[in-house]
Amino acid sequence: GYDRSVPKLRQASHCIGCDQCVSHCPQSIKIPQQLRRIDHFVEQLKQETL
């Protein structure tokens, strides 16, 4: 579902970790770190369903 729901260019795996988004986040979320977490989780789900 993730691959169909989220366009490839918007998926967590496309984050390059430049940290430019961090200074714009009003909640001070470490966005690149969270995107890596999401990408790892999605990859785990893909492996479990193969």
C-alpha positions, 0 to 999 in steps of 0.5 A: 500500500505504501508504494501505491499511496505515496509517490516515489519521489515523496517516500521516506527513502528519498531524504538525503539527510541535508537537515534543511527541513529541521529549522523549518519545523515548529515542533523541532522534530529531527525530520531526517532521523524520523524519515530514516526510521520510517524507511527502515520500518517500510523495508521491514514490512516489505520483507515480511510480506514477500 
